Amino acid sequence: MARERWYVGKRHDGKREPFKSASKPTEGSHGHVYKFVDGPFETKGGAIVFAQAWNAGGQTTQDAAERHSRAVRRGIASRW
């Protein structure tokens, strides 16, 4: 069984949401739910930060989202 990984999908209403998938998302497997998908992310926290940043009107990269997530876990940064 493949390891589940975290992705962020952009729904058809424009909002982004993190989700887990054991296989790489494709248009056939996830196209009915998402316009497009970013990822995979190393952690759930990175996927959440990425989605929240874009939904709030900001922008970020996968690496920056993962770094921010680690900083929040260590108490160095506040949540998004």
mmCIF file of the N, C-alpha and C atoms, coordinates in Angstrom:
data_MODEL
# 
_entry.id   MODEL 
# 
loop_
_atom_site.group_PDB 
_atom_site.id 
_atom_site.type_symbol 
_atom_site.label_atom_id 
_atom_site.label_alt_id 
_atom_site.label_comp_id 
_atom_site.label_asym_id 
_atom_site.label_entity_id 
_atom_site.label_seq_id 
_atom_site.pdbx_PDB_ins_code 
_atom_site.Cartn_x 
_atom_site.Cartn_y 
_atom_site.Cartn_z 
_atom_site.occupancy 
_atom_site.B_iso_or_equiv 
_atom_site.pdbx_formal_charge 
_atom_site.auth_seq_id 
_atom_site.auth_comp_id 
_atom_site.auth_asym_id 
_atom_site.auth_atom_id 
_atom_site.pdbx_PDB_model_num 
ATOM 1   N N  . MET A 1 1  ? 0.837   -1.181 0.000   1.00 0.00 ? 1  MET A N  1 
ATOM 2   C CA . MET A 1 1  ? 0.000   0.000  0.000   1.00 0.00 ? 1  MET A CA 1 
ATOM 3   C C  . MET A 1 1  ? 0.884   1.247  0.000   1.00 0.00 ? 1  MET A C  1 
ATOM 4   N N  . ALA A 1 2  ? 0.547   2.212  -0.840  1.00 0.00 ? 2  ALA A N  1 
ATOM 5   C CA . ALA A 1 2  ? 1.317   3.442  -0.945  1.00 0.00 ? 2  ALA A CA 1 
ATOM 6   C C  . ALA A 1 2  ? 1.076   4.326  0.275   1.00 0.00 ? 2  ALA A C  1 
ATOM 7   N N  . ARG A 1 3  ? 2.091   5.075  0.621   1.00 0.00 ? 3  ARG A N  1 
ATOM 8   C CA . ARG A 1 3  ? 2.000   6.003  1.741   1.00 0.00 ? 3  ARG A CA 1 
ATOM 9   C C  . ARG A 1 3  ? 1.093   7.178  1.355   1.00 0.00 ? 3  ARG A C  1 
ATOM 10  N N  . GLU A 1 4  ? 0.176   7.550  2.229   1.00 0.00 ? 4  GLU A N  1 
ATOM 11  C CA . GLU A 1 4  ? -0.673  8.705  1.964   1.00 0.00 ? 4  GLU A CA 1 
ATOM 12  C C  . GLU A 1 4  ? 0.148   9.971  2.127   1.00 0.00 ? 4  GLU A C  1 
ATOM 13  N N  . ARG A 1 5  ? -0.041  10.911 1.214   1.00 0.00 ? 5  ARG A N  1 
ATOM 14  C CA . ARG A 1 5  ? 0.677   12.184 1.248   1.00 0.00 ? 5  ARG A CA 1 
ATOM 15  C C  . ARG A 1 5  ? -0.331  13.316 1.240   1.00 0.00 ? 5  ARG A C  1 
ATOM 16  N N  . TRP A 1 6  ? 0.112   14.472 1.700   1.00 0.00 ? 6  TRP A N  1 
ATOM 17  C CA . TRP A 1 6  ? -0.752  15.651 1.777   1.00 0.00 ? 6  TRP A CA 1 
ATOM 18  C C  . TRP A 1 6  ? -0.649  16.485 0.515   1.00 0.00 ? 6  TRP A C  1 
ATOM 19  N N  . TYR A 1 7  ? -1.784  16.953 0.046   1.00 0.00 ? 7  TYR A N  1 
ATOM 20  C CA . TYR A 1 7  ? -1.898  17.833 -1.117  1.00 0.00 ? 7  TYR A CA 1 
ATOM 21  C C  . TYR A 1 7  ? -2.849  18.970 -0.765  1.00 0.00 ? 7  TYR A C  1 
ATOM 22  N N  . VAL A 1 8  ? -2.823  20.038 -1.567  1.00 0.00 ? 8  VAL A N  1 
ATOM 23  C CA . VAL A 1 8  ? -3.794  21.125 -1.431  1.00 0.00 ? 8  VAL A CA 1 
ATOM 24  C C  . VAL A 1 8  ? -4.502  21.257 -2.766  1.00 0.00 ? 8  VAL A C  1 
ATOM 25  N N  . GLY A 1 9  ? -5.808  21.118 -2.733  1.00 0.00 ? 9  GLY A N  1 
ATOM 26  C CA . GLY A 1 9  ? -6.611  21.231 -3.951  1.00 0.00 ? 9  GLY A CA 1 
ATOM 27  C C  . GLY A 1 9  ? -7.351  22.549 -3.992  1.00 0.00 ? 9  GLY A C  1 
ATOM 28  N N  . LYS A 1 10 ? -7.438  23.138 -5.186  1.00 0.00 ? 10 LYS A N  1 
ATOM 29  C CA . LYS A 1 10 ? -8.250  24.339 -5.370  1.00 0.00 ? 10 LYS A CA 1 
ATOM 30  C C  . LYS A 1 10 ? -9.614  23.901 -5.869  1.00 0.00 ? 10 LYS A C  1 
ATOM 31  N N  . ARG A 1 11 ? -10.616 24.081 -5.010  1.00 0.00 ? 11 ARG A N  1 
ATOM 32  C CA . ARG A 1 11 ? -11.970 23.682 -5.351  1.00 0.00 ? 11 ARG A CA 1 
ATOM 33  C C  . ARG A 1 11 ? -12.529 24.559 -6.476  1.00 0.00 ? 11 ARG A C  1 
ATOM 34  N N  . HIS A 1 12 ? -13.617 24.153 -7.041  1.00 0.00 ? 12 HIS A N  1 
ATOM 35  C CA . HIS A 1 12 ? -14.227 24.902 -8.135  1.00 0.00 ? 12 HIS A CA 1 
ATOM 36  C C  . HIS A 1 12 ? -14.789 26.245 -7.674  1.00 0.00 ? 12 HIS A C  1 
ATOM 37  N N  . ASP A 1 13 ? -15.004 26.420 -6.358  1.00 0.00 ? 13 ASP A N  1 
ATOM 38  C CA . ASP A 1 13 ? -15.466 27.709 -5.833  1.00 0.00 ? 13 ASP A CA 1 
ATOM 39  C C  . ASP A 1 13 ? -14.301 28.642 -5.506  1.00 0.00 ? 13 ASP A C  1 
ATOM 40  N N  . GLY A 1 14 ? -13.061 28.187 -5.752  1.00 0.00 ? 14 GLY A N  1 
ATOM 41  C CA . GLY A 1 14 ? -11.885 29.028 -5.566  1.00 0.00 ? 14 GLY A CA 1 
ATOM 42  C C  . GLY A 1 14 ? -11.137 28.835 -4.260  1.00 0.00 ? 14 GLY A C  1 
ATOM 43  N N  . LYS A 1 15 ? -11.751 28.201 -3.277  1.00 0.00 ? 15 LYS A N  1 
ATOM 44  C CA . LYS A 1 15 ? -11.079 27.963 -1.996  1.00 0.00 ? 15 LYS A CA 1 
ATOM 45  C C  . LYS A 1 15 ? -10.123 26.788 -2.115  1.00 0.00 ? 15 LYS A C  1 
ATOM 46  N N  . ARG A 1 16 ? -9.053  26.845 -1.333  1.00 0.00 ? 16 ARG A N  1 
ATOM 47  C CA . ARG A 1 16 ? -8.092  25.743 -1.301  1.00 0.00 ? 16 ARG A CA 1 
ATOM 48  C C  . ARG A 1 16 ? -8.249  24.968 -0.014  1.00 0.00 ? 16 ARG A C  1 
ATOM 49  N N  . GLU A 1 17 ? -8.084  23.636 -0.109  1.00 0.00 ? 17 GLU A N  1 
ATOM 50  C CA . GLU A 1 17 ? -8.212  22.794 1.078   1.00 0.00 ? 17 GLU A CA 1 
ATOM 51  C C  . GLU A 1 17 ? -7.197  21.663 1.022   1.00 0.00 ? 17 GLU A C  1 
ATOM 52  N N  . PRO A 1 18 ? -6.615  21.350 2.191   1.00 0.00 ? 18 PRO A N  1 
ATOM 53  C CA . PRO A 1 18 ? -5.683  20.219 2.252   1.00 0.00 ? 18 PRO A CA 1 
ATOM 54  C C  . PRO A 1 18 ? -6.443  18.895 2.232   1.00 0.00 ? 18 PRO A C  1 
ATOM 55  N N  . PHE A 1 19 ? -5.838  17.892 1.611   1.00 0.00 ? 19 PHE A N  1 
ATOM 56  C CA . PHE A 1 19 ? -6.417  16.550 1.618   1.00 0.00 ? 19 PHE A CA 1 
ATOM 57  C C  . PHE A 1 19 ? -5.296  15.533 1.490   1.00 0.00 ? 19 PHE A C  1 
ATOM 58  N N  . LYS A 1 20 ? -5.580  14.307 1.906   1.00 0.00 ? 20 LYS A N  1 
ATOM 59  C CA . LYS A 1 20 ? -4.626  13.203 1.830   1.00 0.00 ? 20 LYS A CA 1 
ATOM 60  C C  . LYS A 1 20 ? -4.983  12.295 0.668   1.00 0.00 ? 20 LYS A C  1 
ATOM 61  N N  . SER A 1 21 ? -3.953  11.763 0.010   1.00 0.00 ? 21 SER A N  1 
ATOM 62  C CA . SER A 1 21 ? -4.183  10.812 -1.066  1.00 0.00 ? 21 SER A CA 1 
ATOM 63  C C  . SER A 1 21 ? -3.045  9.807  -1.097  1.00 0.00 ? 21 SER A C  1 
ATOM 64  N N  . ALA A 1 22 ? -3.382  8.550  -1.307  1.00 0.00 ? 22 ALA A N  1 
ATOM 65  C CA . ALA A 1 22 ? -2.373  7.495  -1.383  1.00 0.00 ? 22 ALA A CA 1 
ATOM 66  C C  . ALA A 1 22 ? -1.739  7.433  -2.767  1.00 0.00 ? 22 ALA A C  1 
ATOM 67  N N  . SER A 1 23 ? -2.377  8.063  -3.755  1.00 0.00 ? 23 SER A N  1 
ATOM 68  C CA . SER A 1 23 ? -1.826  8.091  -5.109  1.00 0.00 ? 23 SER A CA 1 
ATOM 69  C C  . SER A 1 23 ? -1.762  9.540  -5.589  1.00 0.00 ? 23 SER A C  1 
ATOM 70  N N  . LYS A 1 24 ? -0.940  9.763  -6.594  1.00 0.00 ? 24 LYS A N  1 
ATOM 71  C CA . LYS A 1 24 ? -0.813  11.115 -7.138  1.00 0.00 ? 24 LYS A CA 1 
ATOM 72  C C  . LYS A 1 24 ? -2.151  11.534 -7.744  1.00 0.00 ? 24 LYS A C  1 
ATOM 73  N N  . PRO A 1 25 ? -2.705  12.683 -7.308  1.00 0.00 ? 25 PRO A N  1 
ATOM 74  C CA . PRO A 1 25 ? -3.984  13.120 -7.848  1.00 0.00 ? 25 PRO A CA 1 
ATOM 75  C C  . PRO A 1 25 ? -3.890  13.408 -9.348  1.00 0.00 ? 25 PRO A C  1 
ATOM 76  N N  . THR A 1 26 ? -4.887  12.983 -10.075 1.00 0.00 ? 26 THR A N  1 
ATOM 77  C CA . THR A 1 26 ? -4.960  13.233 -11.516 1.00 0.00 ? 26 THR A CA 1 
ATOM 78  C C  . THR A 1 26 ? -6.319  13.852 -11.824 1.00 0.00 ? 26 THR A C  1 
ATOM 79  N N  . GLU A 1 27 ? -6.468  14.311 -13.040 1.00 0.00 ? 27 GLU A N  1 
ATOM 80  C CA . GLU A 1 27 ? -7.758  14.870 -13.441 1.00 0.00 ? 27 GLU A CA 1 
ATOM 81  C C  . GLU A 1 27 ? -8.859  13.813 -13.319 1.00 0.00 ? 27 GLU A C  1 
ATOM 82  N N  . GLY A 1 28 ? -8.522  12.576 -13.645 1.00 0.00 ? 28 GLY A N  1 
ATOM 83  C CA . GLY A 1 28 ? -9.493  11.493 -13.547 1.00 0.00 ? 28 GLY A CA 1 
ATOM 84  C C  . GLY A 1 28 ? -9.883  11.157 -12.121 1.00 0.00 ? 28 GLY A C  1 
ATOM 85  N N  . SER A 1 29 ? -8.925  11.226 -11.201 1.00 0.00 ? 29 SER A N  1 
ATOM 86  C CA . SER A 1 29 ? -9.211  10.827 -9.821  1.00 0.00 ? 29 SER A CA 1 
ATOM 87  C C  . SER A 1 29 ? -9.745  11.962 -8.950  1.00 0.00 ? 29 SER A C  1 
ATOM 88  N N  . HIS A 1 30 ? -9.335  13.198 -9.218  1.00 0.00 ? 30 HIS A N  1 
ATOM 89  C CA . HIS A 1 30 ? -9.726  14.309 -8.355  1.00 0.00 ? 30 HIS A CA 1 
ATOM 90  C C  . HIS A 1 30 ? -10.303 15.503 -9.113  1.00 0.00 ? 30 HIS A C  1 
ATOM 91  N N  . GLY A 1 31 ? -10.376 15.434 -10.437 1.00 0.00 ? 31 GLY A N  1 
ATOM 92  C CA . GLY A 1 31 ? -10.833 16.556 -11.250 1.00 0.00 ? 31 GLY A CA 1 
ATOM 93  C C  . GLY A 1 31 ? -12.266 16.975 -10.994 1.00 0.00 ? 31 GLY A C  1 
ATOM 94  N N  . HIS A 1 32 ? -13.083 16.062 -10.517 1.00 0.00 ? 32 HIS A N  1 
ATOM 95  C CA . HIS A 1 32 ? -14.477 16.409 -10.213 1.00 0.00 ? 32 HIS A CA 1 
ATOM 96  C C  . HIS A 1 32 ? -14.594 17.265 -8.955  1.00 0.00 ? 32 HIS A C  1 
ATOM 97  N N  . VAL A 1 33 ? -13.534 17.270 -8.131  1.00 0.00 ? 33 VAL A N  1 
ATOM 98  C CA . VAL A 1 33 ? -13.543 18.036 -6.883  1.00 0.00 ? 33 VAL A CA 1 
ATOM 99  C C  . VAL A 1 33 ? -12.676 19.294 -6.998  1.00 0.00 ? 33 VAL A C  1 
ATOM 100 N N  . TYR A 1 34 ? -11.522 19.190 -7.673  1.00 0.00 ? 34 TYR A N  1 
ATOM 101 C CA . TYR A 1 34 ? -10.547 20.276 -7.710  1.00 0.00 ? 34 TYR A CA 1 
ATOM 102 C C  . TYR A 1 34 ? -10.210 20.712 -9.128  1.00 0.00 ? 34 TYR A C  1 
ATOM 103 N N  . LYS A 1 35 ? -9.971  22.032 -9.283  1.00 0.00 ? 35 LYS A N  1 
ATOM 104 C CA . LYS A 1 35 ? -9.491  22.574 -10.561 1.00 0.00 ? 35 LYS A CA 1 
ATOM 105 C C  . LYS A 1 35 ? -8.040  22.166 -10.770 1.00 0.00 ? 35 LYS A C  1 
ATOM 106 N N  . PHE A 1 36 ? -7.240  22.287 -9.694  1.00 0.00 ? 36 PHE A N  1 
ATOM 107 C CA . PHE A 1 36 ? -5.858  21.831 -9.733  1.00 0.00 ? 36 PHE A CA 1 
ATOM 108 C C  . PHE A 1 36 ? -5.379  21.519 -8.333  1.00 0.00 ? 36 PHE A C  1 
ATOM 109 N N  . VAL A 1 37 ? -4.226  20.883 -8.250  1.00 0.00 ? 37 VAL A N  1 
ATOM 110 C CA . VAL A 1 37 ? -3.686  20.405 -6.977  1.00 0.00 ? 37 VAL A CA 1 
ATOM 111 C C  . VAL A 1 37 ? -2.226  20.818 -6.861  1.00 0.00 ? 37 VAL A C  1 
ATOM 112 N N  . ASP A 1 38 ? -1.820  21.267 -5.655  1.00 0.00 ? 38 ASP A N  1 
ATOM 113 C CA . ASP A 1 38 ? -0.418  21.542 -5.327  1.00 0.00 ? 38 ASP A CA 1 
ATOM 114 C C  . ASP A 1 38 ? 0.065   20.450 -4.387  1.00 0.00 ? 38 ASP A C  1 
ATOM 115 N N  . GLY A 1 39 ? 1.327   20.103 -4.490  1.00 0.00 ? 39 GLY A N  1 
ATOM 116 C CA . GLY A 1 39 ? 1.885   19.109 -3.592  1.00 0.00 ? 39 GLY A CA 1 
ATOM 117 C C  . GLY A 1 39 ? 2.665   18.050 -4.342  1.00 0.00 ? 39 GLY A C  1 
ATOM 118 N N  . PRO A 1 40 ? 3.122   17.061 -3.630  1.00 0.00 ? 40 PRO A N  1 
ATOM 119 C CA . PRO A 1 40 ? 2.797   16.694 -2.252  1.00 0.00 ? 40 PRO A CA 1 
ATOM 120 C C  . PRO A 1 40 ? 3.575   17.531 -1.237  1.00 0.00 ? 40 PRO A C  1 
ATOM 121 N N  . PHE A 1 41 ? 2.999   17.629 -0.051  1.00 0.00 ? 41 PHE A N  1 
ATOM 122 C CA . PHE A 1 41 ? 3.627   18.311 1.066   1.00 0.00 ? 41 PHE A CA 1 
ATOM 123 C C  . PHE A 1 41 ? 4.212   17.262 2.006   1.00 0.00 ? 41 PHE A C  1 
ATOM 124 N N  . GLU A 1 42 ? 5.254   17.641 2.702   1.00 0.00 ? 42 GLU A N  1 
ATOM 125 C CA . GLU A 1 42 ? 5.889   16.725 3.661   1.00 0.00 ? 42 GLU A CA 1 
ATOM 126 C C  . GLU A 1 42 ? 5.023   16.506 4.893   1.00 0.00 ? 42 GLU A C  1 
ATOM 127 N N  . THR A 1 43 ? 4.295   17.576 5.304   1.00 0.00 ? 43 THR A N  1 
ATOM 128 C CA . THR A 1 43 ? 3.509   17.489 6.537   1.00 0.00 ? 43 THR A CA 1 
ATOM 129 C C  . THR A 1 43 ? 2.102   18.036 6.334   1.00 0.00 ? 43 THR A C  1 
ATOM 130 N N  . LYS A 1 44 ? 1.200   17.619 7.217   1.00 0.00 ? 44 LYS A N  1 
ATOM 131 C CA . LYS A 1 44 ? -0.159  18.161 7.226   1.00 0.00 ? 44 LYS A CA 1 
ATOM 132 C C  . LYS A 1 44 ? -0.107  19.659 7.523   1.00 0.00 ? 44 LYS A C  1 
ATOM 133 N N  . GLY A 1 45 ? 0.752   20.044 8.453   1.00 0.00 ? 45 GLY A N  1 
ATOM 134 C CA . GLY A 1 45 ? 0.881   21.457 8.825   1.00 0.00 ? 45 GLY A CA 1 
ATOM 135 C C  . GLY A 1 45 ? 1.284   22.325 7.647   1.00 0.00 ? 45 GLY A C  1 
ATOM 136 N N  . GLY A 1 46 ? 2.215   21.841 6.833   1.00 0.00 ? 46 GLY A N  1 
ATOM 137 C CA . GLY A 1 46 ? 2.631   22.595 5.654   1.00 0.00 ? 46 GLY A CA 1 
ATOM 138 C C  . GLY A 1 46 ? 1.488   22.785 4.679   1.00 0.00 ? 46 GLY A C  1 
ATOM 139 N N  . ALA A 1 47 ? 0.682   21.746 4.491   1.00 0.00 ? 47 ALA A N  1 
ATOM 140 C CA . ALA A 1 47 ? -0.468  21.836 3.584   1.00 0.00 ? 47 ALA A CA 1 
ATOM 141 C C  . ALA A 1 47 ? -1.511  22.817 4.128   1.00 0.00 ? 47 ALA A C  1 
ATOM 142 N N  . ILE A 1 48 ? -1.720  22.795 5.440   1.00 0.00 ? 48 ILE A N  1 
ATOM 143 C CA . ILE A 1 48 ? -2.695  23.705 6.053   1.00 0.00 ? 48 ILE A CA 1 
ATOM 144 C C  . ILE A 1 48 ? -2.232  25.153 5.916   1.00 0.00 ? 48 ILE A C  1 
ATOM 145 N N  . VAL A 1 49 ? -0.969  25.428 6.223   1.00 0.00 ? 49 VAL A N  1 
ATOM 146 C CA . VAL A 1 49 ? -0.435  26.789 6.111   1.00 0.00 ? 49 VAL A CA 1 
ATOM 147 C C  . VAL A 1 49 ? -0.542  27.279 4.672   1.00 0.00 ? 49 VAL A C  1 
ATOM 148 N N  . PHE A 1 50 ? -0.194  26.431 3.709   1.00 0.00 ? 50 PHE A N  1 
ATOM 149 C CA . PHE A 1 50 ? -0.260  26.797 2.295   1.00 0.00 ? 50 PHE A CA 1 
ATOM 150 C C  . PHE A 1 50 ? -1.694  27.174 1.912   1.00 0.00 ? 50 PHE A C  1 
ATOM 151 N N  . ALA A 1 51 ? -2.658  26.348 2.289   1.00 0.00 ? 51 ALA A N  1 
ATOM 152 C CA . ALA A 1 51 ? -4.063  26.609 1.953   1.00 0.00 ? 51 ALA A CA 1 
ATOM 153 C C  . ALA A 1 51 ? -4.560  27.881 2.627   1.00 0.00 ? 51 ALA A C  1 
ATOM 154 N N  . GLN A 1 52 ? -4.235  28.061 3.905   1.00 0.00 ? 52 GLN A N  1 
ATOM 155 C CA . GLN A 1 52 ? -4.697  29.240 4.630   1.00 0.00 ? 52 GLN A CA 1 
ATOM 156 C C  . GLN A 1 52 ? -4.103  30.518 4.045   1.00 0.00 ? 52 GLN A C  1 
ATOM 157 N N  . ALA A 1 53 ? -2.840  30.487 3.662   1.00 0.00 ? 53 ALA A N  1 
ATOM 158 C CA . ALA A 1 53 ? -2.199  31.669 3.088   1.00 0.00 ? 53 ALA A CA 1 
ATOM 159 C C  . ALA A 1 53 ? -2.893  32.087 1.801   1.00 0.00 ? 53 ALA A C  1 
ATOM 160 N N  . TRP A 1 54 ? -3.137  31.146 0.918   1.00 0.00 ? 54 TRP A N  1 
ATOM 161 C CA . TRP A 1 54 ? -3.799  31.468 -0.350  1.00 0.00 ? 54 TRP A CA 1 
ATOM 162 C C  . TRP A 1 54 ? -5.242  31.882 -0.128  1.00 0.00 ? 54 TRP A C  1 
ATOM 163 N N  . ASN A 1 55 ? -5.959  31.242 0.783   1.00 0.00 ? 55 ASN A N  1 
ATOM 164 C CA . ASN A 1 55 ? -7.353  31.597 1.041   1.00 0.00 ? 55 ASN A CA 1 
ATOM 165 C C  . ASN A 1 55 ? -7.472  32.986 1.650   1.00 0.00 ? 55 ASN A C  1 
ATOM 166 N N  . ALA A 1 56 ? -6.432  33.442 2.347   1.00 0.00 ? 56 ALA A N  1 
ATOM 167 C CA . ALA A 1 56 ? -6.441  34.770 2.975   1.00 0.00 ? 56 ALA A CA 1 
ATOM 168 C C  . ALA A 1 56 ? -6.003  35.861 1.993   1.00 0.00 ? 56 ALA A C  1 
ATOM 169 N N  . GLY A 1 57 ? -5.727  35.484 0.760   1.00 0.00 ? 57 GLY A N  1 
ATOM 170 C CA . GLY A 1 57 ? -5.331  36.475 -0.238  1.00 0.00 ? 57 GLY A CA 1 
ATOM 171 C C  . GLY A 1 57 ? -3.834  36.657 -0.361  1.00 0.00 ? 57 GLY A C  1 
ATOM 172 N N  . GLY A 1 58 ? -3.074  35.908 0.412   1.00 0.00 ? 58 GLY A N  1 
ATOM 173 C CA . GLY A 1 58 ? -1.622  35.971 0.329   1.00 0.00 ? 58 GLY A CA 1 
ATOM 174 C C  . GLY A 1 58 ? -1.093  34.925 -0.630  1.00 0.00 ? 58 GLY A C  1 
ATOM 175 N N  . GLN A 1 59 ? 0.202   34.839 -0.695  1.00 0.00 ? 59 GLN A N  1 
ATOM 176 C CA . GLN A 1 59 ? 0.839   33.819 -1.517  1.00 0.00 ? 59 GLN A CA 1 
ATOM 177 C C  . GLN A 1 59 ? 1.978   33.216 -0.718  1.00 0.00 ? 59 GLN A C  1 
ATOM 178 N N  . THR A 1 60 ? 2.298   31.986 -1.014  1.00 0.00 ? 60 THR A N  1 
ATOM 179 C CA . THR A 1 60 ? 3.431   31.330 -0.378  1.00 0.00 ? 60 THR A CA 1 
ATOM 180 C C  . THR A 1 60 ? 3.889   30.191 -1.268  1.00 0.00 ? 60 THR A C  1 
ATOM 181 N N  . THR A 1 61 ? 5.043   29.651 -0.939  1.00 0.00 ? 61 THR A N  1 
ATOM 182 C CA . THR A 1 61 ? 5.547   28.474 -1.640  1.00 0.00 ? 61 THR A CA 1 
ATOM 183 C C  . THR A 1 61 ? 5.404   27.270 -0.720  1.00 0.00 ? 61 THR A C  1 
ATOM 184 N N  . GLN A 1 62 ? 5.559   26.086 -1.280  1.00 0.00 ? 62 GLN A N  1 
ATOM 185 C CA . GLN A 1 62 ? 5.495   24.883 -0.452  1.00 0.00 ? 62 GLN A CA 1 
ATOM 186 C C  . GLN A 1 62 ? 6.593   24.907 0.607   1.00 0.00 ? 62 GLN A C  1 
ATOM 187 N N  . ASP A 1 63 ? 7.803   25.278 0.225   1.00 0.00 ? 63 ASP A N  1 
ATOM 188 C CA . ASP A 1 63 ? 8.913   25.307 1.191   1.00 0.00 ? 63 ASP A CA 1 
ATOM 189 C C  . ASP A 1 63 ? 8.648   26.308 2.310   1.00 0.00 ? 63 ASP A C  1 
ATOM 190 N N  . ALA A 1 64 ? 8.162   27.494 1.955   1.00 0.00 ? 64 ALA A N  1 
ATOM 191 C CA . ALA A 1 64 ? 7.889   28.508 2.978   1.00 0.00 ? 64 ALA A CA 1 
ATOM 192 C C  . ALA A 1 64 ? 6.778   28.044 3.918   1.00 0.00 ? 64 ALA A C  1 
ATOM 193 N N  . ALA A 1 65 ? 5.771   27.379 3.379   1.00 0.00 ? 65 ALA A N  1 
ATOM 194 C CA . ALA A 1 65 ? 4.682   26.866 4.212   1.00 0.00 ? 65 ALA A CA 1 
ATOM 195 C C  . ALA A 1 65 ? 5.192   25.805 5.183   1.00 0.00 ? 65 ALA A C  1 
ATOM 196 N N  . GLU A 1 66 ? 6.070   24.918 4.713   1.00 0.00 ? 66 GLU A N  1 
ATOM 197 C CA . GLU A 1 66 ? 6.645   23.890 5.593   1.00 0.00 ? 66 GLU A CA 1 
ATOM 198 C C  . GLU A 1 66 ? 7.501   24.536 6.690   1.00 0.00 ? 66 GLU A C  1 
ATOM 199 N N  . ARG A 1 67 ? 8.297   25.545 6.342   1.00 0.00 ? 67 ARG A N  1 
ATOM 200 C CA . ARG A 1 67 ? 9.130   26.236 7.342   1.00 0.00 ? 67 ARG A CA 1 
ATOM 201 C C  . ARG A 1 67 ? 8.255   26.918 8.386   1.00 0.00 ? 67 ARG A C  1 
ATOM 202 N N  . HIS A 1 68 ? 7.202   27.589 7.937   1.00 0.00 ? 68 HIS A N  1 
ATOM 203 C CA . HIS A 1 68 ? 6.312   28.285 8.875   1.00 0.00 ? 68 HIS A CA 1 
ATOM 204 C C  . HIS A 1 68 ? 5.629   27.277 9.799   1.00 0.00 ? 68 HIS A C  1 
ATOM 205 N N  . SER A 1 69 ? 5.212   26.158 9.251   1.00 0.00 ? 69 SER A N  1 
ATOM 206 C CA . SER A 1 69 ? 4.575   25.119 10.059  1.00 0.00 ? 69 SER A CA 1 
ATOM 207 C C  . SER A 1 69 ? 5.522   24.612 11.149  1.00 0.00 ? 69 SER A C  1 
ATOM 208 N N  . ARG A 1 70 ? 6.788   24.384 10.782  1.00 0.00 ? 70 ARG A N  1 
ATOM 209 C CA . ARG A 1 70 ? 7.774   23.929 11.782  1.00 0.00 ? 70 ARG A CA 1 
ATOM 210 C C  . ARG A 1 70 ? 7.989   24.990 12.852  1.00 0.00 ? 70 ARG A C  1 
ATOM 211 N N  . ALA A 1 71 ? 8.031   26.267 12.443  1.00 0.00 ? 71 ALA A N  1 
ATOM 212 C CA . ALA A 1 71 ? 8.230   27.357 13.402  1.00 0.00 ? 71 ALA A CA 1 
ATOM 213 C C  . ALA A 1 71 ? 7.049   27.455 14.371  1.00 0.00 ? 71 ALA A C  1 
ATOM 214 N N  . VAL A 1 72 ? 5.842   27.245 13.883  1.00 0.00 ? 72 VAL A N  1 
ATOM 215 C CA . VAL A 1 72 ? 4.662   27.265 14.757  1.00 0.00 ? 72 VAL A CA 1 
ATOM 216 C C  . VAL A 1 72 ? 4.752   26.131 15.766  1.00 0.00 ? 72 VAL A C  1 
ATOM 217 N N  . ARG A 1 73 ? 5.133   24.931 15.312  1.00 0.00 ? 73 ARG A N  1 
ATOM 218 C CA . ARG A 1 73 ? 5.256   23.788 16.231  1.00 0.00 ? 73 ARG A CA 1 
ATOM 219 C C  . ARG A 1 73 ? 6.292   24.045 17.317  1.00 0.00 ? 73 ARG A C  1 
ATOM 220 N N  . ARG A 1 74 ? 7.365   24.767 16.979  1.00 0.00 ? 74 ARG A N  1 
ATOM 221 C CA . ARG A 1 74 ? 8.415   25.058 17.966  1.00 0.00 ? 74 ARG A CA 1 
ATOM 222 C C  . ARG A 1 74 ? 8.097   26.278 18.810  1.00 0.00 ? 74 ARG A C  1 
ATOM 223 N N  . GLY A 1 75 ? 6.989   26.964 18.506  1.00 0.00 ? 75 GLY A N  1 
ATOM 224 C CA . GLY A 1 75 ? 6.593   28.142 19.279  1.00 0.00 ? 75 GLY A CA 1 
ATOM 225 C C  . GLY A 1 75 ? 7.309   29.408 18.864  1.00 0.00 ? 75 GLY A C  1 
ATOM 226 N N  . ILE A 1 76 ? 7.974   29.393 17.711  1.00 0.00 ? 76 ILE A N  1 
ATOM 227 C CA . ILE A 1 76 ? 8.722   30.560 17.242  1.00 0.00 ? 76 ILE A CA 1 
ATOM 228 C C  . ILE A 1 76 ? 7.819   31.524 16.483  1.00 0.00 ? 76 ILE A C  1 
ATOM 229 N N  . ALA A 1 77 ? 6.796   31.035 15.834  1.00 0.00 ? 77 ALA A N  1 
ATOM 230 C CA . ALA A 1 77 ? 5.896   31.859 15.024  1.00 0.00 ? 77 ALA A CA 1 
ATOM 231 C C  . ALA A 1 77 ? 4.456   31.604 15.458  1.00 0.00 ? 77 ALA A C  1 
ATOM 232 N N  . SER A 1 78 ? 3.601   32.557 15.134  1.00 0.00 ? 78 SER A N  1 
ATOM 233 C CA . SER A 1 78 ? 2.179   32.380 15.423  1.00 0.00 ? 78 SER A CA 1 
ATOM 234 C C  . SER A 1 78 ? 1.499   31.704 14.251  1.00 0.00 ? 78 SER A C  1 
ATOM 235 N N  . ARG A 1 79 ? 0.326   31.168 14.523  1.00 0.00 ? 79 ARG A N  1 
ATOM 236 C CA . ARG A 1 79 ? -0.436  30.532 13.439  1.00 0.00 ? 79 ARG A CA 1 
ATOM 237 C C  . ARG A 1 79 ? -0.810  31.569 12.423  1.00 0.00 ? 79 ARG A C  1 
ATOM 238 N N  . TRP A 1 80 ? -1.101  31.118 11.214  1.00 0.00 ? 80 TRP A N  1 
ATOM 239 C CA . TRP A 1 80 ? -1.429  32.028 10.100  1.00 0.00 ? 80 TRP A CA 1 
ATOM 240 C C  . TRP A 1 80 ? -2.638  32.851 10.412  1.00 0.00 ? 80 TRP A C  1 
# 
